């Protein structure tokens, strides 16, 4: 029970800007971490598929590029959310 009261007191003492800055840091770090794992997995599977069937390597590269573009857009969305958190609570 004391830890709940302590956590409530800590968050009450923080300003809104500080909470927004922490939330922005969490948002961009989670977005970047998830996107980096997704890009690594997509590239790994594309390399494996290219090694198994080298004759379709051109199609695999095209699909990999499209997948990386969509994955990168998710990272950009997390950056936009982080920037909105920072600049809306100024």
N, CA, C and O of each residue as an XYZ file, in Angstrom:
360
protein
N       0.820     -1.187      0.000
C       0.000      0.000      0.000
C       0.865      1.252      0.000
O       0.529      2.243     -0.648
N       1.967      1.209      0.717
C       2.840      2.371      0.780
C       3.479      2.678     -0.564
O       3.712      3.842     -0.891
N       3.767      1.630     -1.355
C       4.386      1.872     -2.666
C       3.415      2.555     -3.605
O       3.823      3.361     -4.441
N       2.130      2.244     -3.480
C       1.126      2.904     -4.316
C       1.046      4.381     -3.956
O       0.972      5.235     -4.840
N       1.058      4.679     -2.681
C       1.012      6.078     -2.259
C       2.275      6.823     -2.673
O       2.225      7.990     -3.062
N       3.408      6.131     -2.584
C       4.670      6.743     -2.986
C       4.688      7.028     -4.486
O       5.125      8.095     -4.917
N       4.213      6.070     -5.275
C       4.162      6.277     -6.721
C       3.204      7.413     -7.064
O       3.483      8.211     -7.959
N       2.083      7.489     -6.364
C       1.138      8.582     -6.592
C       1.736      9.926     -6.233
O       1.501     10.920     -6.919
N       2.507      9.958     -5.163
C       3.147     11.211     -4.756
C       4.220     11.636     -5.753
O       4.388     12.824     -6.028
N       4.935     10.668     -6.286
C       5.973     10.991     -7.273
C       5.339     11.563     -8.534
O       5.803     12.576     -9.058
N       4.279     10.921     -9.024
C       3.639     11.425    -10.234
C       2.922     12.746     -9.991
O       2.797     13.559    -10.907
N       2.452     12.967     -8.775
C       1.830     14.248     -8.468
C       2.861     15.360     -8.428
O       2.561     16.507     -8.759
N       4.083     15.018     -8.020
C       5.131     16.023     -7.936
C       5.701     16.376     -9.306
O       6.215     17.477     -9.505
N       5.610     15.440    -10.248
C       6.128     15.719    -11.585
C       5.221     16.696    -12.313
O       4.002     16.682    -12.148
N       5.824     17.518    -13.095
C       5.037     18.429    -13.910
C       4.523     17.689    -15.139
O       4.990     16.597    -15.464
N       3.568     18.293    -15.807
C       3.002     17.691    -17.004
C       4.054     17.567    -18.093
O       4.058     16.592    -18.845
N       4.944     18.544    -18.184
C       5.997     18.486    -19.205
C       6.939     17.329    -18.957
O       7.396     16.686    -19.902
N       7.233     17.057    -17.705
C       8.134     15.956    -17.382
C       7.505     14.619    -17.732
O       8.172     13.740    -18.277
N       6.235     14.464    -17.425
C       5.540     13.224    -17.766
C       5.462     13.058    -19.275
O       5.626     11.950    -19.787
N       5.211     14.161    -19.999
C       5.169     14.102    -21.464
C       6.527     13.746    -22.031
O       6.604     13.009    -23.014
N       7.606     14.251    -21.437
C       8.950     13.923    -21.912
C       9.270     12.455    -21.671
O       9.883     11.810    -22.522
N       8.868     11.922    -20.533
C       9.085     10.502    -20.254
C       8.273      9.650    -21.219
O       8.773      8.656    -21.745
N       7.026     10.034    -21.451
C       6.173      9.295    -22.378
C       6.720      9.353    -23.797
O       6.636      8.371    -24.534
N       7.281     10.493    -24.187
C       7.875     10.615    -25.520
C       9.090      9.700    -25.649
O       9.281      9.059    -26.683
N       9.899      9.640    -24.611
C      11.057      8.747    -24.635
C      10.653      7.289    -24.736
O      11.267      6.517    -25.472
N       9.624      6.914    -24.000
C       9.133      5.530    -24.063
C       8.549      5.237    -25.441
O       8.768      4.159    -25.992
N       7.807      6.195    -26.000
C       7.179      5.985    -27.305
C       8.213      5.788    -28.404
O       8.091      4.866    -29.211
N       9.222      6.637    -28.442
C      10.200      6.529    -29.523
C      11.092      5.321    -29.323
O      11.506      4.692    -30.297
N      11.399      4.981    -28.069
C      12.271      3.820    -27.859
C      11.544      2.519    -28.184
O      12.138      1.622    -28.781
N      10.284      2.399    -27.807
C       9.524      1.191    -28.148
C       9.312      1.091    -29.652
O       9.417      0.010    -30.230
N       9.012      2.222    -30.281
C       8.823      2.205    -31.735
C      10.087      1.831    -32.483
O      10.047      1.043    -33.428
N      11.206      2.395    -32.062
C      12.472      2.096    -32.733
C      12.909      0.661    -32.479
O      13.427     -0.001    -33.378
N      12.703      0.180    -31.264
C      13.093     -1.190    -30.929
C      12.267     -2.199    -31.721
O      12.808     -3.151    -32.284
N      10.962     -1.985    -31.759
C      10.100     -2.893    -32.507
C      10.394     -2.877    -33.997
O      10.403     -3.924    -34.644
N      10.634     -1.688    -34.542
C      10.923     -1.580    -35.970
C      12.266     -2.209    -36.316
O      12.409     -2.821    -37.375
N      13.242     -2.064    -35.441
C      14.549     -2.650    -35.747
C      14.477     -4.176    -35.730
O      15.090     -4.835    -36.570
N      13.731     -4.743    -34.778
C      13.562     -6.194    -34.775
C      12.804     -6.668    -36.012
O      13.152     -7.692    -36.600
N      11.768     -5.925    -36.407
C      10.977     -6.309    -37.578
C      11.804     -6.225    -38.853
O      11.696     -7.096    -39.716
N      12.630     -5.184    -38.982
C      13.478     -5.065    -40.171
C      14.515     -6.183    -40.217
O      14.786     -6.736    -41.283
N      15.086     -6.512    -39.086
C      16.058     -7.597    -39.034
C      15.440     -8.930    -39.393
O      16.045     -9.725    -40.112
N      14.239     -9.181    -38.898
C      13.565    -10.433    -39.217
C      13.183    -10.494    -40.695
O      13.327    -11.539    -41.330
N      12.697     -9.384    -41.243
C      12.334     -9.353    -42.663
C      13.558     -9.574    -43.545
O      13.497    -10.325    -44.518
N      14.665     -8.922    -43.209
C      15.890     -9.090    -43.987
C      16.423    -10.508    -43.869
O      16.897    -11.082    -44.850
N      16.347    -11.071    -42.678
C      16.821    -12.439    -42.471
C      16.030    -13.439    -43.306
O      16.602    -14.323    -43.944
N      14.729    -13.291    -43.293
C      13.904    -14.204    -44.079
C      14.083    -13.982    -45.578
O      14.013    -14.935    -46.354
N      14.308    -12.754    -45.989
C      14.546    -12.489    -47.411
C      15.861    -13.109    -47.874
O      15.945    -13.654    -48.975
N      16.877    -13.024    -47.034
C      18.165    -13.637    -47.389
C      18.031    -15.153    -47.448
O      18.585    -15.797    -48.339
N      17.290    -15.726    -46.489
C      17.060    -17.171    -46.514
C      16.307    -17.598    -47.773
O      16.650    -18.597    -48.405
N      15.280    -16.831    -48.127
C      14.510    -17.165    -49.330
C      15.353    -17.008    -50.587
O      15.233    -17.802    -51.520
N      16.203    -15.992    -50.619
C      17.089    -15.797    -51.770
C      18.127    -16.897    -51.878
O      18.526    -17.268    -52.982
N      18.566    -17.418    -50.753
C      19.533    -18.514    -50.779
C      18.884    -19.814    -51.255
O      19.526    -20.628    -51.919
N      17.612    -20.003    -50.913
C      16.926    -21.222    -51.346
C      16.522    -21.172    -52.810
O      16.594    -22.182    -53.510
N      16.095    -20.000    -53.279
C      15.654    -19.858    -54.667
C      16.281    -18.611    -55.275
O      15.654    -17.551    -55.291
N      17.491    -18.721    -55.767
C      18.168    -17.530    -56.304
C      17.511    -16.956    -57.560
O      17.746    -15.797    -57.902
N      16.700    -17.745    -58.244
C      16.086    -17.253    -59.485
C      14.997    -16.221    -59.232
O      14.649    -15.480    -60.151
N      14.447    -16.142    -58.030
C      13.409    -15.156    -57.728
C      13.941    -14.050    -56.813
O      13.173    -13.405    -56.100
N      15.239    -13.838    -56.838
C      15.852    -12.857    -55.948
C      15.350    -11.433    -56.224
O      15.200    -10.641    -55.294
N      15.093    -11.109    -57.485
C      14.588     -9.776    -57.827
C      13.232     -9.501    -57.203
O      12.997     -8.412    -56.679
N      12.333    -10.485    -57.257
C      11.007    -10.327    -56.644
C      11.115    -10.242    -55.123
O      10.387     -9.487    -54.478
N      12.028    -11.023    -54.564
C      12.212    -10.998    -53.113
C      12.728     -9.638    -52.665
O      12.289     -9.105    -51.646
N      13.660     -9.081    -53.426
C      14.197     -7.763    -53.066
C      13.124     -6.686    -53.149
O      13.082     -5.777    -52.319
N      12.260     -6.789    -54.148
C      11.174     -5.817    -54.274
C      10.214     -5.916    -53.100
O       9.812     -4.902    -52.530
N       9.846     -7.145    -52.739
C       8.948     -7.322    -51.601
C       9.615     -6.894    -50.294
O       8.957     -6.347    -49.409
N      10.919     -7.141    -50.173
C      11.639     -6.716    -48.966
C      11.655     -5.201    -48.863
O      11.445     -4.650    -47.782
N      11.899     -4.531    -49.961
C      11.913     -3.069    -49.945
C      10.545     -2.508    -49.553
O      10.461     -1.557    -48.776
N       9.475     -3.097    -50.091
C       8.130     -2.646    -49.730
C       7.859     -2.891    -48.244
O       7.267     -2.045    -47.573
N       8.285     -4.036    -47.736
C       8.073     -4.349    -46.319
C       8.854     -3.385    -45.433
O       8.338     -2.925    -44.414
N      10.082     -3.078    -45.809
C      10.896     -2.164    -45.006
C      10.307     -0.755    -45.015
O      10.377     -0.047    -44.010
N       9.731     -0.350    -46.134
C       9.091      0.970    -46.195
C       7.919      1.032    -45.219
O       7.758      2.026    -44.511
N       7.101     -0.020    -45.174
C       5.969     -0.033    -44.252
C       6.430     -0.109    -42.795
O       5.840      0.526    -41.921
N       7.473     -0.877    -42.540
C       8.003     -0.959    -41.179
C       8.570      0.392    -40.753
O       8.367      0.825    -39.619
N       9.273      1.049    -41.652
C       9.855      2.355    -41.332
C       8.772      3.399    -41.093
O       8.967      4.319    -40.299
N       7.630      3.267    -41.773
C       6.544      4.215    -41.534
C       6.020      4.087    -40.103
O       5.608      5.084    -39.510
N       6.029      2.891    -39.546
C       5.628      2.734    -38.146
C       6.598      3.445    -37.209
O       6.188      4.021    -36.202
N       7.883      3.402    -37.545
C       8.879      4.102    -36.735
C       8.680      5.621    -36.838
O       8.836      6.342    -35.853
N       8.344      6.084    -38.007
C       8.087      7.512    -38.187
C       6.836      7.927    -37.418
O       6.794      9.023    -36.858
N       5.813      7.066    -37.381
C       4.619      7.371    -36.598
C       4.953      7.499    -35.116
O       4.417      8.376    -34.439
N       5.827      6.640    -34.605
C       6.201      6.762    -33.194
C       7.005      8.040    -32.953
O       6.908      8.640    -31.883
N       7.792      8.456    -33.935
C       8.502      9.732    -33.817
C       7.516     10.895    -33.792
O       7.687     11.837    -33.017
N       6.501     10.837    -34.620
C       5.486     11.896    -34.648
C       4.749     11.955    -33.309
O       4.489     13.043    -32.793
N       4.415     10.810    -32.753
C       3.746     10.782    -31.448
C       4.650     11.381    -30.378
O       4.189     12.150    -29.534
N       5.936     11.033    -30.408
C       6.873     11.582    -29.428
C       7.000     13.097    -29.574
O       7.020     13.817    -28.576
N       7.086     13.579    -30.799
C       7.179     15.022    -31.015
C       5.906     15.746    -30.591
O       5.963     16.843    -30.035
N       4.764     15.130    -30.854
C       3.503     15.726    -30.406
C       3.452     15.798    -28.881
O       3.000     16.795    -28.317
N       3.912     14.746    -28.221
C       3.931     14.773    -26.755
C       4.834     15.870    -26.225
O       4.504     16.532    -25.242
N       5.968     16.062    -26.871
C       6.912     17.068    -26.398
C       6.383     18.482    -26.632
O       6.423     19.326    -25.737
N       5.887     18.730    -27.842
C       5.529     20.108    -28.187
C       4.111     20.511    -27.785
O       3.807     21.703    -27.742
N       3.251     19.563    -27.494
C       1.905     19.926    -27.050
C       1.876     20.341    -25.577
O       1.000     21.098    -25.159
N       2.824     19.850    -24.805
C       2.854     20.162    -23.381
C       4.000     21.086    -23.042
O       4.703     20.869    -22.055
N       4.194     22.096    -23.836
C       5.271     23.058    -23.599
C       4.856     24.129    -22.670
O       5.647     25.022    -22.364
